[in-house]
Amino acid sequence: MPNKNYRKGYVFELECLKDLRKQGWIVSRSAGSHSVYDLIAVKEGLIRGIQCKLGKYLKLEEKVKMKLNWCKHKILPIVATREKTEGQRKQKIKYTLVL
């Protein structure tokens, strides 16, 4: 049985995947690959590499790899987190460009 943190991360990845598909993106999940991206999303010639994070920060090593992929392959580096909103039961997903 996977640990609690793995399960929460997995569920968040699936939420992001569904959210992006609702927005018209074609999305693929790279399960268990330990790659720099959890999701790859494509729409109208744009490619986004998405790292899904719950309560953790993006490590410097991850940022560097994401930026290198931008330079080499034009995969836009994005981090997905939960947006903190008061009074709402379900928090929205926030997508932020990694600079």
Secondary structure, 3 states (H helix, E strand, C coil): CCCHHHHHHHHHHHHHHHHHHHCCCEEEECCCCCCCCCEEEEECCEEEEEEECCCCCCCHHHHHHHHHHHHHHCCEEEEEEECCCCCCCCCCEEEEECC
